[in-house]
């Protein structure tokens, strides 16, 4: 007959084993924070130009311009945004290395995207950039992935190149999920040590499944895959990054006879533009631009609600509306902090829930709002003084609302 002591021993043995596998939440194993990720072409040149001179001037100017943009994360793109031509790819690598070694990017997360491992370009992409500038990088964005084994090989190759070059940097791998096979492999990919993020590549995913990407409906049309990735990523303590929005907020050409001030106001603040003054075509383009910005913001807010950590950015004017989706107001961040503090206090006095407006705020509810506290601290919206004012330490608050012993 089993004794109580034997049962207790079994319980404690089980506890010890399972505590070695702690609860996983989004971003637990990600070494950086960002709300948006912007693609920057590594090669740009007017038709007929000389790549060594015209191409270099245009490309370096474009790549250095990222220092003027308030984006959290950017990557230099050697893949789709660079011409599929051996000579141009070679110049693009050289330009990326030069910019990485001569530019101060401040607190931005710096990455590059090589061509995928099955292409003729991959070898020189990783050898050139990682050997000569690997110590300047935080991440690699890996495209057209098909298998977890492929990602594992890339991780080992990257680490080997860095060691050989004498770089001590620890570069994370962000993996684009852009095909049915990659989607089915997403769990195994996210489980790999060295992978920080799964990125939803909606356009290539649609291309490989025969689907469509419509600006107004793609988030629902591709909803199954889009909603699955944050869950898969979070199961391994990783992040998911949402795909691009289907339309770009292109700035229309300034009409003749209009001042720069009038133009800036028209495209940013004007609502009832005078077609007689600006021209009907200009007014229509402004309206299309506003709609594109609205869609970017709507997509980002939905992605935030779905559990994504950030969203892909293609145009500078998308930065503000997209990153704002992950940036709570101070009022909202403080409400979440005060709710966490109230719950922590109640827990110490024998209560497992607090009434918050029309909600019964138990651990799950308070923990959901806690993401606004995290975002507030990371965005300097909340301060250490705000935490101290609750009468609890950050560790006490985190333990109460997020984790369990």
N, C-alpha and C positions, 0 to 999 in steps of 0.2 A: 504494500500500500504506500502511495506517495505521501511523504510528510510535508508539512507546511514549510519547513526549512528548505526542502528540496525545490519546492515551487518558487520560494523567494530567490534561491540561487539561480533557478532557470530564468526568472524575470530579470535579474540583474545581469546575467550573462547576455540575454537578448538586448537589453538596454545598451550595454557596452558595445555590442556589435553595431547596432543601428545608429548610435551616436557618432560612429565613424563616417556615416553618410548623412550629413546635416541637411536640413530643409533647404531647398534651392529656391532662390528668387531671382528675378531679372537683374542682370548686371553684377551679381556677386563676384564673378570671376573676370570682370572687365576692368582694366587698369586706367581707364579714362572716361570722361563724361563729355557728351556733345548732344546737341539738339538737332543739328543739321549737318549733312555731309555734301560738300560741293565738288563737282567735277571740273577740273581745269585742263583744257587741251595742252598737250606737251609740244605740239607743233602746229603752227598757223602761218600761212603765207598766201599772198595774193597770187592769182594765176599768172604764170610766166615769170615769177620772181626767182632769184638765186637763193637756194636753201641755206647756203653758208653765210650769206650776208642779209638779204631781205628776210629770209625765214628766221634767222637768229634774232634779228632786231624785233620783229613782230612777236615771236614766241616768248622771248625773255620779258618783253614789256607786259604781255598778257599774264605770264606766270608770276611776275613780281607784283602785279596789281592786287593779288590776293591779300597782301599786307594792308591794303586800304579797306578791306571788306570785314564786317563784323561777324564772320562765320567761325563756328567752333572747330570744324574739321574740314579739311580739303584734301584732295588727292590729285596729283598730276597723272594724266591719263595717256598711257602709251598704247592703249587698245583702240576702242571705237573712235575716240576723238582725234587720233593720229592717223594719217593716210596709210592705207594698206599697200605700202611700197617700201621695199628694202632700204633704199637710200634715205627716205624721209624718216623711217623708224630709227635709223642709225643717228640722224641728226637730233631727233626727239630725245633719245637717251642722253646724248651729250648735253643738251640744253637743260634737262632735268637735273643732271649732276651739277652743272654750273650754278643753277639757281639755288639748289639745296645747300651748296657750300659757300654761297656768298650772301645769303639773305637771313635776316633775323625775323622769324615768324611769330615771335612773342609766345603767347600761351596756346596758340592754335595746335591742334593735333595734325601732324603732317604724315601724309601717306602717298603712295603711288600705285597705279594699276598697271601691271604687266599684261602682255598678251597671254592667253591660256597655255597650259603646258603642252598641248598637242600641236601648237603652231611652231613655225620655223623661227619666230621672233623671241620666244620665251627665254631661250638660253642666254642670249646677249642682254635681254632686258634685266634679268636678275643678276647676272655676273657684273655688268657694267654699273648699274645703279647701286647695288648693295656693296660691291667692293669699294667704290669710290665715294659713296655718300650714305652708306648704311647706318652710320652713327647719327644721322640727321632725321631718321624716320621713326615714327611711332607704329605705323601699320602698313599692311599691304592689302589692297582690295583685289581679290582673286576672281576673275570672270570665267564664265562658261564651264563651271564645274559640273562633273557628271558623277563622280564616285568619291566616297570617303577616303579610299586608298590614294586617290589622286591628291587630295588635300594633305594627307599624311606625308606623301612624298615631297610636296612643296615645302611643308614645314621643315622637314629634315634637310632639304637642299638649302633653304634660307639660313638655317642655323649653321650649316657647314660653311657657307660662303662668309658669313659674319665672323665666325671663328678664324678662318683662314686669313681674313683681312685685318684681324686684330680689333674688331669692334665688339664692345661689350653690351651693345644695345639689345633689348628684348622686344622684337617686333611682333605685334599681334597680326593675325590673319583674319580679315573680314571676307566672308565667302558669299558670292552672289548665287542665289538660288534662281535659276533661269530656265529650267527644263523639267519635264516630268520625272526623269531619272534623278536629278538633283533633289527634287522635292521629296521623293521616296527615300533618299539617302540623308535627308536633313538631320534626322535624329543622330545618326552615326557621325555626321560631320560636326554637329554642335558638341558632341561628346569629346572631341579631340582636344588634348592639351595644346594650347597655342592658338586655337580658334577663339576669337572674342565675340564674333557677330555673324548673324545670318542676314543677308540683304535680299529683299524681294525684287527681282528683276522682271517687272510686269511685261515689258515689251517683248523680250526674248521668250518669256514663259508663254505669252500668247502666240508668238511665232511658232513655237515648237508644239503647241497643243491645237493650233488651228483656231484659237479664240481671237477676239478683237479687243482693242484698248480704246474705248470711247471716253472722252474727257468727263462727261456727265455721269457715266454709269460703270466705269471700270472697277470701282471699289466694290460694287455688288456683283458684277459679272465674274470677277476673279476672286470673289469673296471667300470661297472655301480655302484656297491656297493662302490668300493674304492674311486671313485670321488665324491660320494654323501656325505660321512661323513664329510669332511671339511666344506661343505656348511651348513649342519645341525648344526654342532658344532658352527660355526661362527655366526649363526643366534641367538645364545644365549650367545655370548661373550666367548665361550669356545674354547678349542683347540682340534685338531684331531692328533693322532699319527699313523703313517703308520705301516703296518705289517712287519714281518721279511722277509728277502730275502731268496729265496728258497735253496741256497747252502751256505755252511760254508767254510771259507778259512783255512782249516786244514793244519797245518804245517807237512810236511813229516818227517819221521825219518831220522836223520843225517847218511849218509853213512859212512862206515868204511874208515879210512884213510883221512878223511876230517876234517880240523880244524874248530873251532867254528866261526872264522872270515870268512872263506870261505863259511860256511853254511849260516851265516847271510846275506852275500852278495848275495848268490845264491837265497835265497827266497825273498829278498827285492828289489835287484837291477839288478840281472843277467838277461840278455835277450837271449843271445846265449850260453846256457850252453853246456859244453862238455860232451856228453853222455858217452864217454869212461872214463872220469874221475869220473863223479857223478853216472853213471848208468842210463839206459834208464827209469827204473821205477821211479827213483827220479825226473828226468827231467819232466816226464809226470805229476807227482803229483804237481810239482812246477807250471806247466802250468795250472792245474786245480785250484790251489790256486789263481793264478793271475786272472783267469776268475771269480772266486767267488768274489774277491775284486772289480773287474770291475762291476759286476752285483750289488753289494751292493751300489757302488757309483752311478751307473746309476739309480737304483731304488730310491735312496735318492734325487737325483736331480729332478727326475720326481715328487716325492712326494712334494718337495718344490714348484715346479711350480703349482701343484694342490691345494696348500693352506695348506698342512700339516705343523704342527709346529715342528715335530720331527719324528724320526723313531726308531722302536724297534731294539735292538742289542742283539745278542746271543754270539758273539765271540769277544775277545779283539781286534783282528786285524781289526774288522769292525768299531771300534770307530772313527778312524781318517777320513776315507773316508765318513762315514755317517755324522758326525758332520760338516765336511767341507762344505757339501751342504748348510748348513744354516749359513755359516761364510763368509761374503763378504770380498774381499781384501780391503785394505785401499783405494786403488784407486777407486774401485767401490762404496764404502761407501761415499767417499768424493764427487764423481760425483753426487750421489743422494742428498747429503746434499746441494751442490751448486745449484742443480736444484730447490730444495725446497726453498732455499733462493732467487733465481732469481724470482721464481713464487710469493713468498710473497711480494717482492719488487714491482713486476709488478702489483699485485693486489691493492696495496696501491696507484698506480699511474694510475689506470683506465683500466688495461688490464686483461683479464680473461684467457690468455694462453701465453705460451712462446714457441718459436721454439727451439727444442733440436735435433740437427742433422737433421735426416729426419722425426722427429716426431713433431706433434703439441702437446705440453705438456700442456694439461689443467689439472684441478684439479684431475680428475680420473687417468691420466697418472702419474702425480707427486706423487699422493698418493700411487700408486702401487710401485714406486721406493722407497717410504719412508720406506718400510720394511727393506731395506738395511741400512738405518740410524739407525733404532731401533736395528737391529742385531749388527751393528757396535758399538753402545753405550754399549749394554749389553756384548759384547765380548771384550770391552776395545780397540777396533780398532779405534774408535773415542773418543775424549775427550771433556770435557767441554770447553777447549780453542778453539776447532774446532767450537763449536756452537757459542761462543762469537765472533769469527772472522767473522761470517756471518753478524753481525750487528743486529741480532734478538735473542730473547730468544727462548728456546726450546718450550715454551708454544705458542708463536706466530707462530712458524713454524708448530707445530702440528695442531693448530686450522685451519690454512690456507689450509693445504693439506689433512687433515684427517676428521675433524669433521665439523659440521655446527651448527650455533646458533639455 
